[in-house]
Amino acid sequence: MTEKVPKKMQDKFDEIMTEIDAFCKKYLNNEYAEVCRAMTAKLARKRPSPLERGRVTTWAAGIVQAVGQVNFLFDKSFEPYIAASDLAEKFG
């Protein structure tokens, strides 16, 4: 899926999505990666974009955490599952 992202934000979007895609491939699934991609693109389109500030890894972890929070990622009775502390640790 290709999301529309302003040219000014394309590099930052790509860097964040590289982190998110790798994390989702290793620990979650493609569905999480797609939802995170849509959320990241939405943030990139905001004016001014909050993605302009802050570290790529911090944004990647925060986006996965926010998507996971509303999708029961931290609930052991759901799959996929990861503890919130493990998510943060794995992003460094």
HELIX and SHEET records of a PDB file:
HELIX    1   1 LYS A    7  TYR A   27  1                                  21    
HELIX    2   2 ASN A   30  ARG A   45  1                                  16    
HELIX    3   3 PRO A   50  GLU A   52  5                                   3    
HELIX    4   4 VAL A   56  VAL A   70  1                                  15    
HELIX    5   5 ALA A   84  PHE A   91  1                                   8    
END                                                                             
